[in-house]
């Protein structure tokens, strides 16, 4: 449902978050709750992204 809904929005929230995080020079520690397939962690330059979800679909995703 989420992916279909995002197609209707003028801008993807994920794109906004990636742009914001990548726009910071300093190192950030980011927690992505309800990360799905952990796209945020895959798309940002920041190595400290913690991906959490109820159903981990990738080995990097922590079970919450």
N, CA, C and O atoms as a Tinker XYZ file with bonds, in Angstrom:
   256  protein
     1  N      0.777000   -1.186000    0.000000    73     2
     2  CA     0.000000    0.000000    0.000000    64     1     3
     3  C      0.836000    1.276000    0.000000    63     2     4     5
     4  O      0.511000    2.230000   -0.706000    81     3
     5  N      1.901000    1.298000    0.780000    73     3     6
     6  CA     2.714000    2.511000    0.895000    64     5     7
     7  C      3.324000    2.896000   -0.455000    63     6     8     9
     8  O      3.268000    4.059000   -0.853000    81     7
     9  N      3.897000    1.936000   -1.146000    73     7    10
    10  CA     4.551000    2.240000   -2.427000    64     9    11
    11  C      3.564000    2.772000   -3.453000    63    10    12    13
    12  O      3.900000    3.669000   -4.226000    81    11
    13  N      2.371000    2.241000   -3.471000    73    11    14
    14  CA     1.345000    2.739000   -4.401000    64    13    15
    15  C      0.909000    4.145000   -4.020000    63    14    16    17
    16  O      0.692000    4.984000   -4.894000    81    15
    17  N      0.778000    4.411000   -2.733000    73    15    18
    18  CA     0.360000    5.733000   -2.266000    64    17    19
    19  C      1.411000    6.793000   -2.587000    63    18    20    21
    20  O      1.066000    7.899000   -3.003000    81    19
    21  N      2.693000    6.464000   -2.396000    73    19    22
    22  CA     3.782000    7.416000   -2.633000    64    21    23
    23  C      3.813000    7.865000   -4.093000    63    22    24    25
    24  O      4.188000    9.001000   -4.382000    81    23
    25  N      3.426000    6.993000   -5.007000    73    23    26
    26  CA     3.408000    7.340000   -6.427000    64    25    27
    27  C      2.488000    8.531000   -6.714000    63    26    28    29
    28  O      2.680000    9.239000   -7.702000    81    27
    29  N      1.503000    8.750000   -5.860000    73    27    30
    30  CA     0.523000    9.826000   -6.048000    64    29    31
    31  C      0.985000   11.145000   -5.423000    63    30    32    33
    32  O      0.395000   12.189000   -5.699000    81    31
    33  N      2.014000   11.119000   -4.596000    73    31    34
    34  CA     2.478000   12.312000   -3.896000    64    33    35
    35  C      3.441000   13.102000   -4.781000    63    34    36    37
    36  O      4.123000   12.514000   -5.620000    81    35
    37  N      3.508000   14.414000   -4.610000    73    35    38
    38  CA     4.417000   15.213000   -5.432000    64    37    39
    39  C      5.900000   14.918000   -5.164000    63    38    40    41
    40  O      6.735000   15.060000   -6.058000    81    39
    41  N      6.219000   14.512000   -3.947000    73    39    42
    42  CA     7.603000   14.181000   -3.600000    64    41    43
    43  C      7.602000   13.054000   -2.572000    63    42    44    45
    44  O      6.786000   13.039000   -1.650000    81    43
    45  N      8.511000   12.128000   -2.742000    73    43    46
    46  CA     8.609000   10.990000   -1.836000    64    45    47
    47  C      9.231000   11.418000   -0.509000    63    46    48    49
    48  O     10.257000   12.098000   -0.510000    81    47
    49  N      8.638000   11.038000    0.621000    73    47    50
    50  CA     9.243000   11.348000    1.922000    64    49    51
    51  C     10.652000   10.762000    2.049000    63    50    52    53
    52  O     11.515000   11.363000    2.689000    81    51
    53  N     10.884000    9.617000    1.458000    73    51    54
    54  CA    12.214000    9.013000    1.494000    64    53    55
    55  C     13.226000    9.909000    0.786000    63    54    56    57
    56  O     14.331000   10.114000    1.290000    81    55
    57  N     12.859000   10.442000   -0.373000    73    55    58
    58  CA    13.760000   11.348000   -1.098000    64    57    59
    59  C     14.080000   12.590000   -0.274000    63    58    60    61
    60  O     15.217000   13.062000   -0.265000    81    59
    61  N     13.068000   13.118000    0.421000    73    59    62
    62  CA    13.266000   14.300000    1.266000    64    61    63
    63  C     14.247000   13.979000    2.393000    63    62    64    65
    64  O     15.155000   14.763000    2.667000    81    63
    65  N     14.071000   12.844000    3.036000    73    63    66
    66  CA    14.962000   12.449000    4.139000    64    65    67
    67  C     16.388000   12.207000    3.650000    63    66    68    69
    68  O     17.344000   12.636000    4.296000    81    67
    69  N     16.538000   11.533000    2.529000    73    67    70
    70  CA    17.868000   11.267000    1.974000    64    69    71
    71  C     18.573000   12.580000    1.662000    63    70    72    73
    72  O     19.747000   12.749000    1.989000    81    71
    73  N     17.861000   13.507000    1.032000    73    71    74
    74  CA    18.440000   14.800000    0.683000    64    73    75
    75  C     18.869000   15.558000    1.942000    63    74    76    77
    76  O     19.941000   16.162000    1.967000    81    75
    77  N     18.041000   15.529000    2.979000    73    75    78
    78  CA    18.342000   16.243000    4.221000    64    77    79
    79  C     19.560000   15.643000    4.913000    63    78    80    81
    80  O     20.455000   16.376000    5.334000    81    79
    81  N     19.604000   14.328000    5.035000    73    79    82
    82  CA    20.719000   13.661000    5.717000    64    81    83
    83  C     22.015000   13.860000    4.936000    63    82    84    85
    84  O     23.053000   14.170000    5.522000    81    83
    85  N     21.958000   13.684000    3.620000    73    83    86
    86  CA    23.165000   13.842000    2.801000    64    85    87
    87  C     23.635000   15.294000    2.744000    63    86    88    89
    88  O     24.790000   15.554000    2.406000    81    87
    89  N     22.766000   16.233000    3.066000    73    87    90
    90  CA    23.135000   17.640000    3.048000    64    89    91
    91  C     23.872000   18.104000    4.287000    63    90    92    93
    92  O     24.304000   19.255000    4.352000    81    91
    93  N     24.024000   17.239000    5.263000    73    91    94
    94  CA    24.728000   17.589000    6.492000    64    93    95
    95  C     26.164000   17.099000    6.448000    63    94    96    97
    96  O     26.432000   15.940000    6.132000    81    95
    97  N     27.076000   17.993000    6.766000    73    95    98
    98  CA    28.501000   17.651000    6.756000    64    97    99
    99  C     28.869000   16.766000    7.947000    63    98   100   101
   100  O     29.698000   15.863000    7.834000    81    99
   101  N     28.245000   17.038000    9.072000    73    99   102
   102  CA    28.635000   16.276000   10.263000    64   101   103
   103  C     27.980000   14.899000   10.252000    63   102   104   105
   104  O     26.959000   14.679000    9.600000    81   103
   105  N     28.579000   14.004000   10.974000    73   103   106
   106  CA    28.086000   12.639000   11.067000    64   105   107
   107  C     26.840000   12.606000   11.948000    63   106   108   109
   108  O     26.846000   13.146000   13.054000    81   107
   109  N     25.799000   11.989000   11.475000    73   107   110
   110  CA    24.547000   11.868000   12.223000    64   109   111
   111  C     24.306000   10.413000   12.596000    63   110   112   113
   112  O     24.755000    9.507000   11.894000    81   111
   113  N     23.610000   10.190000   13.679000    73   111   114
   114  CA    23.149000    8.858000   14.044000    64   113   115
   115  C     21.647000    8.853000   13.783000    63   114   116   117
   116  O     20.906000    9.623000   14.394000    81   115
   117  N     21.193000    7.981000   12.873000    73   115   118
   118  CA    19.804000    7.984000   12.411000    64   117   119
   119  C     19.166000    6.635000   12.712000    63   118   120   121
   120  O     19.757000    5.589000   12.443000    81   119
   121  N     17.954000    6.659000   13.272000    73   119   122
   122  CA    17.166000    5.445000   13.474000    64   121   123
   123  C     15.965000    5.513000   12.549000    63   122   124   125
   124  O     15.196000    6.473000   12.594000    81   123
   125  N     15.800000    4.500000   11.711000    73   123   126
   126  CA    14.699000    4.422000   10.755000    64   125   127
   127  C     13.719000    3.354000   11.241000    63   126   128   129
   128  O     13.868000    2.170000   10.938000    81   127
   129  N     12.713000    3.797000   12.000000    73   127   130
   130  CA    11.708000    2.878000   12.542000    64   129   131
   131  C     10.659000    2.578000   11.476000    63   130   132   133
   132  O     10.139000    3.492000   10.836000    81   131
   133  N     10.348000    1.293000   11.287000    73   131   134
   134  CA     9.417000    0.907000   10.234000    64   133   135
   135  C     10.081000    1.049000    8.872000    63   134   136   137
   136  O      9.472000    1.544000    7.924000    81   135
   137  N     11.330000    0.611000    8.782000    73   135   138
   138  CA    12.184000    0.883000    7.619000    64   137   139
   139  C     11.804000    0.113000    6.365000    63   138   140   141
   140  O     12.267000    0.454000    5.277000    81   139
   141  N     10.972000   -0.919000    6.488000    73   139   142
   142  CA    10.642000   -1.707000    5.296000    64   141   143
   143  C     11.872000   -2.421000    4.775000    63   142   144   145
   144  O     12.451000   -3.254000    5.473000    81   143
   145  N     12.279000   -2.101000    3.548000    73   143   146
   146  CA    13.445000   -2.772000    2.967000    64   145   147
   147  C     14.729000   -1.957000    3.121000    63   146   148   149
   148  O     15.679000   -2.145000    2.362000    81   147
   149  N     14.759000   -1.063000    4.092000    73   147   150
   150  CA    15.958000   -0.310000    4.498000    64   149   151
   151  C     16.534000    0.567000    3.396000    63   150   152   153
   152  O     17.754000    0.691000    3.288000    81   151
   153  N     15.694000    1.170000    2.588000    73   151   154
   154  CA    16.158000    2.032000    1.502000    64   153   155
   155  C     16.904000    3.263000    2.009000    63   154   156   157
   156  O     17.838000    3.732000    1.359000    81   155
   157  N     16.502000    3.785000    3.159000    73   155   158
   158  CA    17.198000    4.953000    3.700000    64   157   159
   159  C     18.672000    4.621000    3.949000    63   158   160   161
   160  O     19.552000    5.379000    3.542000    81   159
   161  N     18.938000    3.521000    4.596000    73   159   162
   162  CA    20.318000    3.118000    4.889000    64   161   163
   163  C     21.109000    2.876000    3.603000    63   162   164   165
   164  O     22.312000    3.131000    3.557000    81   163
   165  N     20.446000    2.392000    2.574000    73   163   166
   166  CA    21.130000    2.112000    1.312000    64   165   167
   167  C     21.439000    3.377000    0.515000    63   166   168   169
   168  O     22.376000    3.393000   -0.284000    81   167
   169  N     20.649000    4.446000    0.729000    73   167   170
   170  CA    20.762000    5.634000   -0.120000    64   169   171
   171  C     21.517000    6.811000    0.498000    63   170   172   173
   172  O     21.823000    7.775000   -0.205000    81   171
   173  N     21.821000    6.754000    1.786000    73   171   174
   174  CA    22.524000    7.879000    2.400000    64   173   175
   175  C     24.014000    7.568000    2.531000    63   174   176   177
   176  O     24.428000    6.409000    2.574000    81   175
   177  N     24.802000    8.637000    2.593000    73   175   178
   178  CA    26.253000    8.481000    2.753000    64   177   179
   179  C     26.635000    8.241000    4.213000    63   178   180   181
   180  O     27.745000    7.797000    4.507000    81   179
   181  N     25.716000    8.533000    5.114000    73   179   182
   182  CA    25.966000    8.413000    6.545000    64   181   183
   183  C     25.991000    6.934000    6.944000    63   182   184   185
   184  O     25.009000    6.226000    6.721000    81   183
   185  N     27.087000    6.458000    7.525000    73   183   186
   186  CA    27.158000    5.040000    7.877000    64   185   187
   187  C     26.372000    4.656000    9.137000    63   186   188   189
   188  O     26.138000    3.472000    9.376000    81   187
   189  N     25.965000    5.637000    9.941000    73   187   190
   190  CA    25.268000    5.327000   11.194000    64   189   191
   191  C     23.750000    5.412000   11.043000    63   190   192   193
   192  O     23.106000    6.257000   11.664000    81   191
   193  N     23.184000    4.539000   10.218000    73   191   194
   194  CA    21.737000    4.438000   10.072000    64   193   195
   195  C     21.328000    3.078000   10.613000    63   194   196   197
   196  O     21.802000    2.040000   10.150000    81   195
   197  N     20.448000    3.099000   11.591000    73   195   198
   198  CA    19.946000    1.873000   12.201000    64   197   199
   199  C     18.551000    1.616000   11.666000    63   198   200   201
   200  O     17.639000    2.413000   11.888000    81   199
   201  N     18.380000    0.509000   10.964000    73   199   202
   202  CA    17.110000    0.156000   10.337000    64   201   203
   203  C     16.379000   -0.835000   11.225000    63   202   204   205
   204  O     16.912000   -1.889000   11.570000    81   203
   205  N     15.139000   -0.482000   11.595000    73   203   206
   206  CA    14.352000   -1.313000   12.506000    64   205   207
   207  C     12.963000   -1.558000   11.919000    63   206   208   209
   208  O     12.353000   -0.648000   11.357000    81   207
   209  N     12.472000   -2.772000   12.050000    73   207   210
   210  CA    11.130000   -3.088000   11.568000    64   209   211
   211  C     10.606000   -4.327000   12.291000    63   210   212   213
   212  O     11.375000   -5.118000   12.838000    81   211
   213  N      9.300000   -4.477000   12.281000    73   211   214
   214  CA     8.674000   -5.658000   12.896000    64   213   215
   215  C      8.958000   -6.924000   12.099000    63   214   216   217
   216  O      9.052000   -8.016000   12.661000    81   215
   217  N      9.094000   -6.767000   10.781000    73   215   218
   218  CA     9.383000   -7.902000    9.909000    64   217   219
   219  C     10.646000   -7.572000    9.108000    63   218   220   221
   220  O     10.559000   -6.943000    8.053000    81   219
   221  N     11.812000   -7.987000    9.596000    73   219   222
   222  CA    13.042000   -7.668000    8.887000    64   221   223
   223  C     13.113000   -8.425000    7.555000    63   222   224   225
   224  O     12.997000   -9.650000    7.524000    81   223
   225  N     13.303000   -7.697000    6.472000    73   223   226
   226  CA    13.363000   -8.321000    5.145000    64   225   227
   227  C     14.788000   -8.363000    4.590000    63   226   228   229
   228  O     15.029000   -8.931000    3.525000    81   227
   229  N     15.723000   -7.761000    5.314000    73   227   230
   230  CA    17.135000   -7.789000    4.939000    64   229   231
   231  C     17.937000   -8.115000    6.187000    63   230   232   233
   232  O     17.484000   -7.806000    7.290000    81   231
   233  N     19.085000   -8.713000    6.063000    73   231   234
   234  CA    19.884000   -9.066000    7.246000    64   233   235
   235  C     20.299000   -7.852000    8.083000    63   234   236   237
   236  O     20.528000   -7.982000    9.285000    81   235
   237  N     20.396000   -6.682000    7.461000    73   235   238
   238  CA    20.828000   -5.473000    8.174000    64   237   239
   239  C     19.729000   -4.882000    9.042000    63   238   240   241
   240  O     20.006000   -4.024000    9.880000    81   239
   241  N     18.490000   -5.319000    8.862000    73   239   242
   242  CA    17.345000   -4.756000    9.582000    64   241   243
   243  C     17.198000   -5.464000   10.925000    63   242   244   245
   244  O     17.165000   -6.693000   10.999000    81   243
   245  N     17.111000   -4.659000   11.987000    73   243   246
   246  CA    16.939000   -5.188000   13.338000    64   245   247
   247  C     15.452000   -5.399000   13.614000    63   246   248   249
   248  O     14.614000   -4.589000   13.219000    81   247
   249  N     15.142000   -6.484000   14.289000    73   247   250
   250  CA    13.772000   -6.778000   14.699000    64   249   251
   251  C     13.417000   -5.909000   15.890000    63   250   252   253
   252  O     14.169000   -5.858000   16.864000    81   251
   253  N     12.267000   -5.214000   15.828000    73   251   254
   254  CA    11.839000   -4.382000   16.952000    64   253   255
   255  C     10.716000   -5.024000   17.710000    63   254   256
   256  O     10.232000   -4.460000   18.691000    81   255
